[in-house]
Amino acid sequence: MRDPYTVAWLLWVLSFVLIEGKAILDDDKDPGNYTLSHSVRRLVARSRLFRYGLLALLAWLPFHFELLEGIL
């Protein structure tokens, strides 16, 4: 458990949960206005470059995680 990468990933997950939880439970905003998914939807709608970058990332992920290893 002393691996610095494991600690970094755990801190990242914890911070994500805290930030998203606050955004979801915050009463002083429009519903879903500050969550990650809402921000990504806004960026995709506004930026063609971001849209293609996100598409490229999603196309690359199965190869990165070797999910297509026996298929291709």
PyMOL Python script that loads the backbone (N, CA, C, O; Angstrom):
from pymol import cmd

cmd.read_pdbstr("""\
ATOM      1  N   MET A   1       0.820  -1.198   0.000  1.00  0.00           N
ATOM      2  CA  MET A   1       0.000   0.000   0.000  1.00  0.00           C
ATOM      3  C   MET A   1       0.858   1.253   0.000  1.00  0.00           C
ATOM      4  O   MET A   1       0.322   2.355  -0.125  1.00  0.00           O
ATOM      5  N   ARG A   2       2.141   1.126   0.133  1.00  0.00           N
ATOM      6  CA  ARG A   2       3.007   2.289   0.158  1.00  0.00           C
ATOM      7  C   ARG A   2       3.458   2.715  -1.230  1.00  0.00           C
ATOM      8  O   ARG A   2       4.260   3.639  -1.363  1.00  0.00           O
ATOM      9  N   ASP A   3       2.961   2.063  -2.249  1.00  0.00           N
ATOM     10  CA  ASP A   3       3.287   2.447  -3.617  1.00  0.00           C
ATOM     11  C   ASP A   3       2.732   3.844  -3.885  1.00  0.00           C
ATOM     12  O   ASP A   3       1.537   4.070  -3.694  1.00  0.00           O
ATOM     13  N   PRO A   4       3.567   4.786  -4.323  1.00  0.00           N
ATOM     14  CA  PRO A   4       3.089   6.152  -4.513  1.00  0.00           C
ATOM     15  C   PRO A   4       1.973   6.267  -5.553  1.00  0.00           C
ATOM     16  O   PRO A   4       1.105   7.132  -5.430  1.00  0.00           O
ATOM     17  N   TYR A   5       1.983   5.422  -6.558  1.00  0.00           N
ATOM     18  CA  TYR A   5       0.921   5.471  -7.560  1.00  0.00           C
ATOM     19  C   TYR A   5      -0.422   5.024  -6.985  1.00  0.00           C
ATOM     20  O   TYR A   5      -1.463   5.595  -7.310  1.00  0.00           O
ATOM     21  N   THR A   6      -0.394   4.010  -6.136  1.00  0.00           N
ATOM     22  CA  THR A   6      -1.620   3.564  -5.489  1.00  0.00           C
ATOM     23  C   THR A   6      -2.187   4.664  -4.603  1.00  0.00           C
ATOM     24  O   THR A   6      -3.391   4.920  -4.610  1.00  0.00           O
ATOM     25  N   VAL A   7      -1.322   5.304  -3.848  1.00  0.00           N
ATOM     26  CA  VAL A   7      -1.761   6.411  -2.991  1.00  0.00           C
ATOM     27  C   VAL A   7      -2.322   7.544  -3.839  1.00  0.00           C
ATOM     28  O   VAL A   7      -3.357   8.117  -3.499  1.00  0.00           O
ATOM     29  N   ALA A   8      -1.653   7.871  -4.933  1.00  0.00           N
ATOM     30  CA  ALA A   8      -2.124   8.949  -5.808  1.00  0.00           C
ATOM     31  C   ALA A   8      -3.494   8.620  -6.402  1.00  0.00           C
ATOM     32  O   ALA A   8      -4.368   9.485  -6.455  1.00  0.00           O
ATOM     33  N   TRP A   9      -3.687   7.382  -6.848  1.00  0.00           N
ATOM     34  CA  TRP A   9      -4.985   6.994  -7.393  1.00  0.00           C
ATOM     35  C   TRP A   9      -6.074   7.036  -6.333  1.00  0.00           C
ATOM     36  O   TRP A   9      -7.189   7.483  -6.604  1.00  0.00           O
ATOM     37  N   LEU A  10      -5.762   6.577  -5.137  1.00  0.00           N
ATOM     38  CA  LEU A  10      -6.755   6.629  -4.056  1.00  0.00           C
ATOM     39  C   LEU A  10      -7.118   8.070  -3.702  1.00  0.00           C
ATOM     40  O   LEU A  10      -8.286   8.375  -3.460  1.00  0.00           O
ATOM     41  N   LEU A  11      -6.129   8.951  -3.671  1.00  0.00           N
ATOM     42  CA  LEU A  11      -6.416  10.368  -3.415  1.00  0.00           C
ATOM     43  C   LEU A  11      -7.252  10.975  -4.537  1.00  0.00           C
ATOM     44  O   LEU A  11      -8.145  11.783  -4.282  1.00  0.00           O
ATOM     45  N   TRP A  12      -6.963  10.588  -5.778  1.00  0.00           N
ATOM     46  CA  TRP A  12      -7.735  11.095  -6.910  1.00  0.00           C
ATOM     47  C   TRP A  12      -9.196  10.642  -6.811  1.00  0.00           C
ATOM     48  O   TRP A  12     -10.112  11.442  -7.003  1.00  0.00           O
ATOM     49  N   VAL A  13      -9.406   9.366  -6.514  1.00  0.00           N
ATOM     50  CA  VAL A  13     -10.773   8.842  -6.390  1.00  0.00           C
ATOM     51  C   VAL A  13     -11.502   9.524  -5.239  1.00  0.00           C
ATOM     52  O   VAL A  13     -12.669   9.892  -5.375  1.00  0.00           O
ATOM     53  N   LEU A  14     -10.832   9.693  -4.121  1.00  0.00           N
ATOM     54  CA  LEU A  14     -11.447  10.365  -2.977  1.00  0.00           C
ATOM     55  C   LEU A  14     -11.815  11.806  -3.306  1.00  0.00           C
ATOM     56  O   LEU A  14     -12.907  12.261  -2.966  1.00  0.00           O
ATOM     57  N   SER A  15     -10.913  12.527  -3.963  1.00  0.00           N
ATOM     58  CA  SER A  15     -11.224  13.911  -4.318  1.00  0.00           C
ATOM     59  C   SER A  15     -12.363  13.973  -5.326  1.00  0.00           C
ATOM     60  O   SER A  15     -13.206  14.866  -5.247  1.00  0.00           O
ATOM     61  N   PHE A  16     -12.401  13.039  -6.269  1.00  0.00           N
ATOM     62  CA  PHE A  16     -13.491  13.005  -7.238  1.00  0.00           C
ATOM     63  C   PHE A  16     -14.831  12.797  -6.534  1.00  0.00           C
ATOM     64  O   PHE A  16     -15.807  13.487  -6.829  1.00  0.00           O
ATOM     65  N   VAL A  17     -14.873  11.845  -5.607  1.00  0.00           N
ATOM     66  CA  VAL A  17     -16.111  11.562  -4.875  1.00  0.00           C
ATOM     67  C   VAL A  17     -16.542  12.779  -4.058  1.00  0.00           C
ATOM     68  O   VAL A  17     -17.727  13.111  -4.020  1.00  0.00           O
ATOM     69  N   LEU A  18     -15.593  13.442  -3.407  1.00  0.00           N
ATOM     70  CA  LEU A  18     -15.930  14.618  -2.613  1.00  0.00           C
ATOM     71  C   LEU A  18     -16.444  15.769  -3.481  1.00  0.00           C
ATOM     72  O   LEU A  18     -17.440  16.405  -3.137  1.00  0.00           O
ATOM     73  N   ILE A  19     -15.778  16.037  -4.590  1.00  0.00           N
ATOM     74  CA  ILE A  19     -16.185  17.145  -5.471  1.00  0.00           C
ATOM     75  C   ILE A  19     -17.537  16.851  -6.110  1.00  0.00           C
ATOM     76  O   ILE A  19     -18.418  17.711  -6.117  1.00  0.00           O
ATOM     77  N   GLU A  20     -17.707  15.659  -6.641  1.00  0.00           N
ATOM     78  CA  GLU A  20     -18.986  15.309  -7.270  1.00  0.00           C
ATOM     79  C   GLU A  20     -20.105  15.245  -6.244  1.00  0.00           C
ATOM     80  O   GLU A  20     -21.226  15.672  -6.522  1.00  0.00           O
ATOM     81  N   GLY A  21     -19.816  14.718  -5.066  1.00  0.00           N
ATOM     82  CA  GLY A  21     -20.827  14.659  -4.016  1.00  0.00           C
ATOM     83  C   GLY A  21     -21.299  16.039  -3.608  1.00  0.00           C
ATOM     84  O   GLY A  21     -22.497  16.263  -3.437  1.00  0.00           O
ATOM     85  N   LYS A  22     -20.362  16.971  -3.451  1.00  0.00           N
ATOM     86  CA  LYS A  22     -20.734  18.350  -3.120  1.00  0.00           C
ATOM     87  C   LYS A  22     -21.551  18.960  -4.245  1.00  0.00           C
ATOM     88  O   LYS A  22     -22.534  19.655  -3.984  1.00  0.00           O
ATOM     89  N   ALA A  23     -21.168  18.717  -5.485  1.00  0.00           N
ATOM     90  CA  ALA A  23     -21.905  19.284  -6.616  1.00  0.00           C
ATOM     91  C   ALA A  23     -23.318  18.720  -6.696  1.00  0.00           C
ATOM     92  O   ALA A  23     -24.257  19.443  -7.029  1.00  0.00           O
ATOM     93  N   ILE A  24     -23.474  17.448  -6.398  1.00  0.00           N
ATOM     94  CA  ILE A  24     -24.793  16.827  -6.460  1.00  0.00           C
ATOM     95  C   ILE A  24     -25.680  17.298  -5.311  1.00  0.00           C
ATOM     96  O   ILE A  24     -26.871  17.542  -5.504  1.00  0.00           O
ATOM     97  N   LEU A  25     -25.103  17.427  -4.119  1.00  0.00           N
ATOM     98  CA  LEU A  25     -25.893  17.755  -2.939  1.00  0.00           C
ATOM     99  C   LEU A  25     -26.050  19.254  -2.681  1.00  0.00           C
ATOM    100  O   LEU A  25     -26.812  19.645  -1.797  1.00  0.00           O
ATOM    101  N   ASP A  26     -25.349  20.094  -3.434  1.00  0.00           N
ATOM    102  CA  ASP A  26     -25.409  21.541  -3.218  1.00  0.00           C
ATOM    103  C   ASP A  26     -26.786  22.078  -3.589  1.00  0.00           C
ATOM    104  O   ASP A  26     -27.269  21.845  -4.698  1.00  0.00           O
ATOM    105  N   ASP A  27     -27.418  22.796  -2.664  1.00  0.00           N
ATOM    106  CA  ASP A  27     -28.761  23.323  -2.898  1.00  0.00           C
ATOM    107  C   ASP A  27     -28.755  24.700  -3.567  1.00  0.00           C
ATOM    108  O   ASP A  27     -29.807  25.162  -4.008  1.00  0.00           O
ATOM    109  N   ASP A  28     -27.613  25.359  -3.652  1.00  0.00           N
ATOM    110  CA  ASP A  28     -27.542  26.722  -4.172  1.00  0.00           C
ATOM    111  C   ASP A  28     -27.224  26.772  -5.664  1.00  0.00           C
ATOM    112  O   ASP A  28     -26.604  27.731  -6.124  1.00  0.00           O
ATOM    113  N   LYS A  29     -27.621  25.795  -6.404  1.00  0.00           N
ATOM    114  CA  LYS A  29     -27.331  25.772  -7.842  1.00  0.00           C
ATOM    115  C   LYS A  29     -28.473  25.094  -8.585  1.00  0.00           C
ATOM    116  O   LYS A  29     -29.375  24.512  -7.982  1.00  0.00           O
ATOM    117  N   ASP A  30     -28.411  25.183  -9.892  1.00  0.00           N
ATOM    118  CA  ASP A  30     -29.357  24.439 -10.711  1.00  0.00           C
ATOM    119  C   ASP A  30     -29.008  22.961 -10.622  1.00  0.00           C
ATOM    120  O   ASP A  30     -27.837  22.624 -10.452  1.00  0.00           O
ATOM    121  N   PRO A  31     -29.985  22.071 -10.730  1.00  0.00           N
ATOM    122  CA  PRO A  31     -29.700  20.632 -10.622  1.00  0.00           C
ATOM    123  C   PRO A  31     -28.683  20.159 -11.663  1.00  0.00           C
ATOM    124  O   PRO A  31     -28.859  20.386 -12.860  1.00  0.00           O
ATOM    125  N   GLY A  32     -27.636  19.512 -11.207  1.00  0.00           N
ATOM    126  CA  GLY A  32     -26.642  18.944 -12.107  1.00  0.00           C
ATOM    127  C   GLY A  32     -25.794  19.957 -12.826  1.00  0.00           C
ATOM    128  O   GLY A  32     -25.159  19.624 -13.826  1.00  0.00           O
ATOM    129  N   ASN A  33     -25.761  21.184 -12.351  1.00  0.00           N
ATOM    130  CA  ASN A  33     -25.083  22.235 -13.096  1.00  0.00           C
ATOM    131  C   ASN A  33     -23.575  22.223 -12.932  1.00  0.00           C
ATOM    132  O   ASN A  33     -22.879  22.814 -13.757  1.00  0.00           O
ATOM    133  N   TYR A  34     -23.041  21.583 -11.914  1.00  0.00           N
ATOM    134  CA  TYR A  34     -21.604  21.629 -11.682  1.00  0.00           C
ATOM    135  C   TYR A  34     -20.962  20.253 -11.642  1.00  0.00           C
ATOM    136  O   TYR A  34     -19.810  20.128 -11.224  1.00  0.00           O
ATOM    137  N   THR A  35     -21.658  19.242 -12.055  1.00  0.00           N
ATOM    138  CA  THR A  35     -21.069  17.906 -12.041  1.00  0.00           C
ATOM    139  C   THR A  35     -20.153  17.726 -13.241  1.00  0.00           C
ATOM    140  O   THR A  35     -20.214  18.499 -14.197  1.00  0.00           O
ATOM    141  N   LEU A  36     -19.311  16.714 -13.190  1.00  0.00           N
ATOM    142  CA  LEU A  36     -18.377  16.447 -14.278  1.00  0.00           C
ATOM    143  C   LEU A  36     -19.118  16.142 -15.573  1.00  0.00           C
ATOM    144  O   LEU A  36     -18.732  16.632 -16.635  1.00  0.00           O
ATOM    145  N   SER A  37     -20.171  15.345 -15.501  1.00  0.00           N
ATOM    146  CA  SER A  37     -20.889  14.986 -16.730  1.00  0.00           C
ATOM    147  C   SER A  37     -21.517  16.215 -17.379  1.00  0.00           C
ATOM    148  O   SER A  37     -21.547  16.311 -18.606  1.00  0.00           O
ATOM    149  N   HIS A  38     -22.015  17.150 -16.585  1.00  0.00           N
ATOM    150  CA  HIS A  38     -22.593  18.366 -17.156  1.00  0.00           C
ATOM    151  C   HIS A  38     -21.511  19.216 -17.819  1.00  0.00           C
ATOM    152  O   HIS A  38     -21.730  19.771 -18.896  1.00  0.00           O
ATOM    153  N   SER A  39     -20.356  19.318 -17.186  1.00  0.00           N
ATOM    154  CA  SER A  39     -19.258  20.090 -17.757  1.00  0.00           C
ATOM    155  C   SER A  39     -18.770  19.475 -19.065  1.00  0.00           C
ATOM    156  O   SER A  39     -18.483  20.195 -20.021  1.00  0.00           O
ATOM    157  N   VAL A  40     -18.676  18.155 -19.110  1.00  0.00           N
ATOM    158  CA  VAL A  40     -18.234  17.478 -20.337  1.00  0.00           C
ATOM    159  C   VAL A  40     -19.260  17.682 -21.445  1.00  0.00           C
ATOM    160  O   VAL A  40     -18.890  17.933 -22.592  1.00  0.00           O
ATOM    161  N   ARG A  41     -20.550  17.575 -21.114  1.00  0.00           N
ATOM    162  CA  ARG A  41     -21.583  17.815 -22.129  1.00  0.00           C
ATOM    163  C   ARG A  41     -21.487  19.216 -22.702  1.00  0.00           C
ATOM    164  O   ARG A  41     -21.636  19.408 -23.909  1.00  0.00           O
ATOM    165  N   ARG A  42     -21.238  20.205 -21.838  1.00  0.00           N
ATOM    166  CA  ARG A  42     -21.089  21.579 -22.318  1.00  0.00           C
ATOM    167  C   ARG A  42     -19.890  21.721 -23.237  1.00  0.00           C
ATOM    168  O   ARG A  42     -19.984  22.378 -24.274  1.00  0.00           O
ATOM    169  N   LEU A  43     -18.745  21.109 -22.872  1.00  0.00           N
ATOM    170  CA  LEU A  43     -17.557  21.189 -23.712  1.00  0.00           C
ATOM    171  C   LEU A  43     -17.770  20.499 -25.058  1.00  0.00           C
ATOM    172  O   LEU A  43     -17.360  21.021 -26.094  1.00  0.00           O
ATOM    173  N   VAL A  44     -18.409  19.332 -25.047  1.00  0.00           N
ATOM    174  CA  VAL A  44     -18.666  18.601 -26.295  1.00  0.00           C
ATOM    175  C   VAL A  44     -19.569  19.411 -27.208  1.00  0.00           C
ATOM    176  O   VAL A  44     -19.369  19.429 -28.422  1.00  0.00           O
ATOM    177  N   ALA A  45     -20.551  20.075 -26.642  1.00  0.00           N
ATOM    178  CA  ALA A  45     -21.475  20.863 -27.452  1.00  0.00           C
ATOM    179  C   ALA A  45     -20.791  22.091 -28.048  1.00  0.00           C
ATOM    180  O   ALA A  45     -21.171  22.538 -29.130  1.00  0.00           O
ATOM    181  N   ARG A  46     -19.801  22.637 -27.369  1.00  0.00           N
ATOM    182  CA  ARG A  46     -19.175  23.883 -27.822  1.00  0.00           C
ATOM    183  C   ARG A  46     -17.948  23.678 -28.691  1.00  0.00           C
ATOM    184  O   ARG A  46     -17.668  24.511 -29.553  1.00  0.00           O
ATOM    185  N   SER A  47     -17.219  22.611 -28.496  1.00  0.00           N
ATOM    186  CA  SER A  47     -15.911  22.482 -29.125  1.00  0.00           C
ATOM    187  C   SER A  47     -15.832  21.224 -29.981  1.00  0.00           C
ATOM    188  O   SER A  47     -15.943  20.107 -29.477  1.00  0.00           O
ATOM    189  N   ARG A  48     -15.643  21.417 -31.256  1.00  0.00           N
ATOM    190  CA  ARG A  48     -15.488  20.278 -32.164  1.00  0.00           C
ATOM    191  C   ARG A  48     -14.167  19.553 -31.891  1.00  0.00           C
ATOM    192  O   ARG A  48     -14.102  18.327 -31.973  1.00  0.00           O
ATOM    193  N   LEU A  49     -13.117  20.313 -31.568  1.00  0.00           N
ATOM    194  CA  LEU A  49     -11.822  19.702 -31.260  1.00  0.00           C
ATOM    195  C   LEU A  49     -11.929  18.810 -30.024  1.00  0.00           C
ATOM    196  O   LEU A  49     -11.394  17.702 -30.007  1.00  0.00           O
ATOM    197  N   PHE A  50     -12.613  19.288 -29.005  1.00  0.00           N
ATOM    198  CA  PHE A  50     -12.801  18.472 -27.803  1.00  0.00           C
ATOM    199  C   PHE A  50     -13.613  17.230 -28.127  1.00  0.00           C
ATOM    200  O   PHE A  50     -13.324  16.151 -27.610  1.00  0.00           O
ATOM    201  N   ARG A  51     -14.618  17.365 -28.969  1.00  0.00           N
ATOM    202  CA  ARG A  51     -15.460  16.226 -29.343  1.00  0.00           C
ATOM    203  C   ARG A  51     -14.637  15.145 -30.030  1.00  0.00           C
ATOM    204  O   ARG A  51     -14.774  13.964 -29.713  1.00  0.00           O
ATOM    205  N   TYR A  52     -13.778  15.545 -30.973  1.00  0.00           N
ATOM    206  CA  TYR A  52     -12.953  14.559 -31.670  1.00  0.00           C
ATOM    207  C   TYR A  52     -11.863  13.987 -30.759  1.00  0.00           C
ATOM    208  O   TYR A  52     -11.501  12.816 -30.878  1.00  0.00           O
ATOM    209  N   GLY A  53     -11.348  14.811 -29.857  1.00  0.00           N
ATOM    210  CA  GLY A  53     -10.361  14.319 -28.898  1.00  0.00           C
ATOM    211  C   GLY A  53     -10.961  13.273 -27.969  1.00  0.00           C
ATOM    212  O   GLY A  53     -10.332  12.257 -27.672  1.00  0.00           O
ATOM    213  N   LEU A  54     -12.181  13.531 -27.514  1.00  0.00           N
ATOM    214  CA  LEU A  54     -12.877  12.574 -26.653  1.00  0.00           C
ATOM    215  C   LEU A  54     -13.174  11.283 -27.420  1.00  0.00           C
ATOM    216  O   LEU A  54     -13.038  10.191 -26.868  1.00  0.00           O
ATOM    217  N   LEU A  55     -13.568  11.399 -28.662  1.00  0.00           N
ATOM    218  CA  LEU A  55     -13.817  10.226 -29.488  1.00  0.00           C
ATOM    219  C   LEU A  55     -12.532   9.413 -29.677  1.00  0.00           C
ATOM    220  O   LEU A  55     -12.554   8.184 -29.609  1.00  0.00           O
ATOM    221  N   ALA A  56     -11.413  10.106 -29.915  1.00  0.00           N
ATOM    222  CA  ALA A  56     -10.131   9.412 -30.068  1.00  0.00           C
ATOM    223  C   ALA A  56      -9.732   8.702 -28.769  1.00  0.00           C
ATOM    224  O   ALA A  56      -9.226   7.581 -28.804  1.00  0.00           O
ATOM    225  N   LEU A  57      -9.957   9.351 -27.635  1.00  0.00           N
ATOM    226  CA  LEU A  57      -9.647   8.727 -26.344  1.00  0.00           C
ATOM    227  C   LEU A  57     -10.484   7.472 -26.137  1.00  0.00           C
ATOM    228  O   LEU A  57      -9.964   6.444 -25.701  1.00  0.00           O
ATOM    229  N   LEU A  58     -11.767   7.546 -26.443  1.00  0.00           N
ATOM    230  CA  LEU A  58     -12.640   6.389 -26.265  1.00  0.00           C
ATOM    231  C   LEU A  58     -12.274   5.258 -27.223  1.00  0.00           C
ATOM    232  O   LEU A  58     -12.420   4.085 -26.879  1.00  0.00           O
ATOM    233  N   ALA A  59     -11.804   5.599 -28.413  1.00  0.00           N
ATOM    234  CA  ALA A  59     -11.382   4.571 -29.362  1.00  0.00           C
ATOM    235  C   ALA A  59     -10.070   3.917 -28.919  1.00  0.00           C
ATOM    236  O   ALA A  59      -9.839   2.742 -29.203  1.00  0.00           O
ATOM    237  N   TRP A  60      -9.218   4.666 -28.230  1.00  0.00           N
ATOM    238  CA  TRP A  60      -7.919   4.159 -27.796  1.00  0.00           C
ATOM    239  C   TRP A  60      -8.024   3.294 -26.537  1.00  0.00           C
ATOM    240  O   TRP A  60      -7.212   2.387 -26.354  1.00  0.00           O
ATOM    241  N   LEU A  61      -8.990   3.552 -25.678  1.00  0.00           N
ATOM    242  CA  LEU A  61      -9.067   2.853 -24.388  1.00  0.00           C
ATOM    243  C   LEU A  61      -9.117   1.329 -24.483  1.00  0.00           C
ATOM    244  O   LEU A  61      -8.415   0.674 -23.712  1.00  0.00           O
ATOM    245  N   PRO A  62      -9.901   0.721 -25.377  1.00  0.00           N
ATOM    246  CA  PRO A  62      -9.885  -0.756 -25.432  1.00  0.00           C
ATOM    247  C   PRO A  62      -8.510  -1.327 -25.753  1.00  0.00           C
ATOM    248  O   PRO A  62      -8.156  -2.402 -25.269  1.00  0.00           O
ATOM    249  N   PHE A  63      -7.734  -0.617 -26.565  1.00  0.00           N
ATOM    250  CA  PHE A  63      -6.387  -1.088 -26.889  1.00  0.00           C
ATOM    251  C   PHE A  63      -5.460  -0.904 -25.694  1.00  0.00           C
ATOM    252  O   PHE A  63      -4.597  -1.741 -25.433  1.00  0.00           O
ATOM    253  N   HIS A  64      -5.644   0.192 -24.976  1.00  0.00           N
ATOM    254  CA  HIS A  64      -4.820   0.453 -23.798  1.00  0.00           C
ATOM    255  C   HIS A  64      -5.033  -0.619 -22.728  1.00  0.00           C
ATOM    256  O   HIS A  64      -4.075  -1.080 -22.108  1.00  0.00           O
ATOM    257  N   PHE A  65      -6.264  -1.003 -22.519  1.00  0.00           N
ATOM    258  CA  PHE A  65      -6.572  -2.012 -21.507  1.00  0.00           C
ATOM    259  C   PHE A  65      -6.547  -3.429 -22.073  1.00  0.00           C
ATOM    260  O   PHE A  65      -6.918  -4.376 -21.380  1.00  0.00           O
ATOM    261  N   GLU A  66      -6.120  -3.582 -23.306  1.00  0.00           N
ATOM    262  CA  GLU A  66      -5.968  -4.877 -23.974  1.00  0.00           C
ATOM    263  C   GLU A  66      -7.264  -5.675 -23.987  1.00  0.00           C
ATOM    264  O   GLU A  66      -7.250  -6.895 -23.827  1.00  0.00           O
ATOM    265  N   LEU A  67      -8.377  -4.986 -24.176  1.00  0.00           N
ATOM    266  CA  LEU A  67      -9.677  -5.651 -24.196  1.00  0.00           C
ATOM    267  C   LEU A  67      -9.937  -6.390 -25.500  1.00  0.00           C
ATOM    268  O   LEU A  67     -10.774  -7.291 -25.551  1.00  0.00           O
ATOM    269  N   LEU A  68      -9.217  -6.008 -26.562  1.00  0.00           N
ATOM    270  CA  LEU A  68      -9.422  -6.642 -27.868  1.00  0.00           C
ATOM    271  C   LEU A  68      -8.314  -7.633 -28.176  1.00  0.00           C
ATOM    272  O   LEU A  68      -8.099  -7.977 -29.338  1.00  0.00           O
ATOM    273  N   GLU A  69      -7.613  -8.095 -27.160  1.00  0.00           N
ATOM    274  CA  GLU A  69      -6.405  -8.898 -27.346  1.00  0.00           C
ATOM    275  C   GLU A  69      -6.656 -10.191 -28.123  1.00  0.00           C
ATOM    276  O   GLU A  69      -5.824 -10.507 -28.973  1.00  0.00           O
ATOM    277  N   GLY A  70      -7.666 -10.926 -27.926  1.00  0.00           N
ATOM    278  CA  GLY A  70      -7.881 -12.174 -28.659  1.00  0.00           C
ATOM    279  C   GLY A  70      -8.736 -11.992 -29.908  1.00  0.00           C
ATOM    280  O   GLY A  70      -8.896 -12.926 -30.694  1.00  0.00           O
ATOM    281  N   ILE A  71      -9.283 -10.799 -30.093  1.00  0.00           N
ATOM    282  CA  ILE A  71     -10.227 -10.558 -31.193  1.00  0.00           C
ATOM    283  C   ILE A  71      -9.514 -10.077 -32.443  1.00  0.00           C
ATOM    284  O   ILE A  71      -9.825 -10.532 -33.544  1.00  0.00           O
ATOM    285  N   LEU A  72      -8.563  -9.164 -32.294  1.00  0.00           N
ATOM    286  CA  LEU A  72      -7.884  -8.582 -33.467  1.00  0.00           C
ATOM    287  C   LEU A  72      -6.565  -9.244 -33.745  1.00  0.00           C
ATOM    288  O   LEU A  72      -5.875  -8.871 -34.694  1.00  0.00           O
TER     289      LEU A  72
END
""", "prot")
cmd.dss("prot")
cmd.show_as("cartoon", "prot")
cmd.util.cbc("prot")
cmd.orient("prot")
